[in-house]
Amino acid sequence: MSDLLQKLEGIHYRFIEVGTLIVDPDIIADMKRYVKLNKEYKELEELEKVYVEYKNLVENLASSKELLEMEDDPEMREMAKMEIDELEKKRPIMEEDIKMMLIPKDPEDEKNAIMEFRAGTGGDEACIFVEDCFRMYTMYFKERGWSYEVINSNEGGTKGYKEISINIDAPAAYGVLKFESGVHRVQRVPETESQGRVHTSAITIAVLPEAEDVDFELKMSDVRRDTYRASGAGGQHVNKTESAIRLTHIPTGVVAECQDGRSQHKNLEKATSMLRSRLYQIELDKLQSERAEHRKSLVSTGDRSAKIRTYNYPQGRITDHRINKTIYNLAAFMNGDIQEIIDALKMAENAEKLKGEEG
């Protein structure tokens, strides 16, 4: 039996086992376990179909070869040869597809995402670039039909934002956007520069998977809650009432704020979701660094201080430093046309994982 068929057979038996478990009353009573197993069943279902198809191909190929060896009738031999040729052509294509399907998936990929943009070096120019990138991603979301909501924002001195956080409500948003975490560097002549010199500024983007109760249990007894008046734009209502919420997780010191909603209740809900996601991310980072010792990933290092991309305005180019890819369509890119780079990063990660599996 080939290695591939052996792997698929193991998955086939696991599929049967999970199918039995999800109808077990004890499992149904344990919501956390039930949700997890249900998700696994759906993922295995696709591989089960492929297993049946591939097993049929291998068996048909073996029986056609056997027929060719035993048969004397020229017509029957010709039919067997044609069948073998057809199956031999189909087999490597199918095997490549299966190998891609067997690449271990990041369980977080299917989740909604939280994106945090922060101005780094470059003062006002960095704040303006935060706004430019925020606009770039929201145009991309619009293109994909994704909805998003601003959780928190802090305006820059003259223009733009010192920071802005958004929640993206779309299936698999995290899997698409996770490679955007890191330092984004911009090289251009700032609006504030009268001499026309090119300046370099930087912003930091963090992408977190939105954590649910089943992922991370946040004990509200560990959380200090403060209310305050929202600052910045938002009309009279926002500034006159103490609707802004700041949550501090006492054991870790992690803070989450929300001031963009009109009601304190809504802001509390969003800040809680953000705090849970940040704490969950800390756990994931620990896990990732443990895994990274075994497999160094070029694409997703988890290091948010790493410079990942440069946007060079005078040359009209974007360079992703992790995969040494340069695109010369900066204007379109800043208008949300970013799919090419997202696909290239995904392919690079899959190629790495495939190498890891084979090695």
Backbone hydrogen bonds, N-H to C=O, Kabsch-Sander energy under -0.5 kcal/mol:
donor,donor_aa,acceptor,acceptor_aa,energy
6,Q,2,S,-2.2
7,K,3,D,-2.5
8,L,4,L,-2.3
9,E,5,L,-2.1
10,G,6,Q,-1.9
11,I,7,K,-1.7
12,H,8,L,-2.3
13,Y,9,E,-2.1
14,R,10,G,-1.7
15,F,11,I,-2.4
16,I,12,H,-1.8
17,E,13,Y,-2.1
18,V,14,R,-2.9
19,G,15,F,-2.1
20,T,16,I,-1.5
21,L,17,E,-2.1
22,I,18,V,-2.4
23,V,20,T,-0.9
24,D,21,L,-1.8
27,I,24,D,-0.6
28,I,24,D,-2.3
29,A,25,P,-1.8
30,D,26,D,-0.8
30,D,27,I,-0.8
31,M,29,A,-1.1
34,Y,30,D,-2.7
35,V,31,M,-2.7
36,K,32,K,-1.7
37,L,33,R,-2.6
38,N,34,Y,-2.6
39,K,35,V,-1.9
40,E,36,K,-2.0
41,Y,37,L,-2.5
42,K,38,N,-1.9
43,E,39,K,-1.9
44,L,40,E,-2.4
45,E,41,Y,-1.7
46,E,42,K,-0.8
47,L,43,E,-0.8
48,E,44,L,-2.3
49,K,45,E,-1.6
50,V,46,E,-1.6
51,Y,47,L,-2.4
52,V,48,E,-2.1
53,E,49,K,-2.1
54,Y,50,V,-3.0
55,K,51,Y,-2.7
56,N,52,V,-2.0
57,L,53,E,-2.0
58,V,54,Y,-2.6
59,E,55,K,-2.5
60,N,56,N,-2.9
61,L,57,L,-2.2
62,A,58,V,-2.1
63,S,59,E,-2.4
64,S,60,N,-2.1
65,K,61,L,-2.0
66,E,62,A,-2.0
67,L,63,S,-2.2
68,L,64,S,-2.1
69,E,65,K,-1.7
70,M,66,E,-2.0
71,E,67,L,-2.8
77,R,73,D,-2.4
78,E,74,P,-2.3
79,M,75,E,-2.1
80,A,76,M,-2.3
81,K,77,R,-2.4
82,M,78,E,-2.3
83,E,79,M,-2.2
84,I,80,A,-2.4
85,D,81,K,-2.7
86,E,82,M,-2.3
87,L,83,E,-2.4
88,E,84,I,-2.8
89,K,85,D,-1.6
90,K,86,E,-1.9
91,R,87,L,-2.3
93,I,89,K,-0.7
94,M,90,K,-2.3
95,E,91,R,-2.7
96,E,92,P,-2.0
97,D,93,I,-1.9
98,I,94,M,-2.4
99,K,95,E,-2.4
100,M,96,E,-1.9
101,M,97,D,-2.1
102,L,98,I,-2.0
103,I,100,M,-1.0
109,D,106,D,-1.9
111,K,108,E,-2.4
113,A,168,I,-1.7
114,I,208,L,-2.7
115,M,166,I,-2.5
116,E,206,A,-2.8
117,F,164,I,-2.9
118,R,204,T,-2.5
119,A,162,K,-3.1
120,G,202,A,-2.3
123,G,120,G,-0.5
125,E,122,G,-1.3
126,A,122,G,-0.5
126,A,123,G,-0.5
127,C,123,G,-1.6
128,I,124,D,-2.2
129,F,125,E,-2.0
130,V,126,A,-1.8
131,E,127,C,-1.7
132,D,128,I,-2.1
133,C,129,F,-2.6
134,F,130,V,-2.5
135,R,131,E,-2.4
136,M,132,D,-2.2
137,Y,133,C,-2.7
138,T,134,F,-2.2
139,M,135,R,-2.0
140,Y,136,M,-1.6
141,F,137,Y,-2.5
142,K,138,T,-2.0
143,E,139,M,-1.9
144,R,140,Y,-1.6
145,G,141,F,-0.9
145,G,142,K,-0.7
146,W,141,F,-2.9
147,S,169,D,-1.0
149,E,167,N,-1.7
151,I,165,S,-3.1
152,N,165,S,-1.3
154,N,163,E,-2.9
156,G,160,G,-2.4
161,Y,127,C,-1.9
162,K,154,N,-2.9
163,E,154,N,-1.6
164,I,117,F,-2.0
165,S,152,N,-3.1
166,I,115,M,-2.7
167,N,149,E,-2.8
168,I,113,A,-3.5
168,I,166,I,-0.5
169,D,147,S,-2.3
169,D,167,N,-0.7
170,A,168,I,-1.2
172,A,110,E,-1.7
173,A,170,A,-1.9
174,Y,111,K,-2.5
175,G,109,D,-1.9
176,V,172,A,-1.4
177,L,173,A,-2.4
178,K,174,Y,-2.1
180,E,177,L,-2.5
181,S,178,K,-1.1
182,G,205,I,-2.8
183,V,306,A,-2.7
184,H,182,G,-0.5
184,H,203,I,-2.7
185,R,183,V,-0.6
185,R,309,R,-3.2
186,V,201,S,-2.8
187,Q,311,Y,-2.9
188,R,186,V,-0.5
188,R,199,H,-2.0
193,E,190,P,-1.4
194,S,192,T,-0.6
199,H,188,R,-3.1
201,S,186,V,-2.5
201,S,199,H,-0.5
202,A,121,T,-2.7
203,I,184,H,-2.3
204,T,118,R,-2.9
205,I,182,G,-2.7
206,A,116,E,-2.4
208,L,114,I,-3.1
208,L,206,A,-0.5
210,E,112,N,-2.5
211,A,209,P,-0.5
215,D,212,E,-1.3
216,F,212,E,-2.2
218,L,216,F,-0.8
219,K,217,E,-0.7
220,M,218,L,-0.7
222,D,219,K,-2.0
223,V,220,M,-1.3
224,R,248,T,-3.0
226,D,246,R,-2.8
228,Y,244,A,-1.9
230,A,238,V,-1.0
230,A,241,T,-0.7
238,V,234,G,-0.8
239,N,235,G,-1.3
240,K,236,Q,-1.7
241,T,237,H,-1.4
243,S,241,T,-2.0
244,A,228,Y,-1.7
245,I,258,C,-2.8
246,R,226,D,-2.9
247,L,256,A,-3.2
248,T,224,R,-2.5
249,H,254,V,-3.1
250,I,222,D,-2.6
250,I,248,T,-1.0
252,T,249,H,-0.8
253,G,249,H,-3.3
254,V,249,H,-0.6
256,A,247,L,-2.3
258,C,245,I,-2.4
259,Q,151,I,-0.8
260,D,151,I,-1.3
267,N,263,S,-2.2
268,L,264,Q,-2.4
269,E,265,H,-2.1
270,K,266,K,-2.2
271,A,267,N,-2.7
272,T,268,L,-2.4
273,S,269,E,-2.0
274,M,270,K,-2.3
275,L,271,A,-2.6
276,R,272,T,-2.7
277,S,273,S,-2.1
278,R,274,M,-2.4
279,L,275,L,-2.4
280,Y,276,R,-2.3
281,Q,277,S,-2.2
282,I,278,R,-1.7
283,E,279,L,-1.6
284,L,280,Y,-2.3
285,D,281,Q,-3.0
286,K,282,I,-1.8
287,L,283,E,-2.0
288,Q,284,L,-3.0
289,S,285,D,-2.5
290,E,286,K,-1.7
291,R,287,L,-2.2
292,A,288,Q,-2.8
293,E,289,S,-0.9
294,H,290,E,-0.6
294,H,291,R,-1.3
295,R,291,R,-2.4
297,S,295,R,-0.6
298,L,296,K,-0.5
301,T,299,V,-0.9
304,R,302,G,-0.9
306,A,303,D,-1.3
308,I,183,V,-2.3
308,I,306,A,-0.6
309,R,183,V,-1.4
310,T,319,T,-2.4
311,Y,185,R,-3.0
312,N,310,T,-0.7
312,N,317,R,-2.7
313,Y,187,Q,-2.7
313,Y,311,Y,-0.8
316,G,312,N,-0.6
316,G,313,Y,-0.7
317,R,312,N,-2.1
318,I,327,I,-2.4
319,T,310,T,-2.5
320,D,325,K,-3.0
321,H,308,I,-2.1
321,H,319,T,-0.7
322,R,308,I,-0.7
324,N,320,D,-0.6
325,K,320,D,-1.7
327,I,318,I,-2.7
329,N,327,I,-0.7
330,L,316,G,-1.4
333,F,329,N,-2.6
334,M,330,L,-2.8
335,N,332,A,-0.8
336,G,333,F,-1.8
337,D,332,A,-2.1
338,I,336,G,-1.8
341,I,338,I,-0.5
342,I,338,I,-1.7
343,D,339,Q,-2.9
344,A,340,E,-2.0
345,L,341,I,-2.1
346,K,342,I,-2.0
347,M,343,D,-2.5
348,A,344,A,-2.1
349,E,345,L,-2.1
350,N,346,K,-2.5
351,A,347,M,-2.5
352,E,348,A,-1.9
353,K,349,E,-2.6
354,L,350,N,-2.6
355,K,351,A,-2.1
356,G,352,E,-2.4
357,E,353,K,-2.4
358,E,354,L,-2.4
359,G,355,K,-2.5
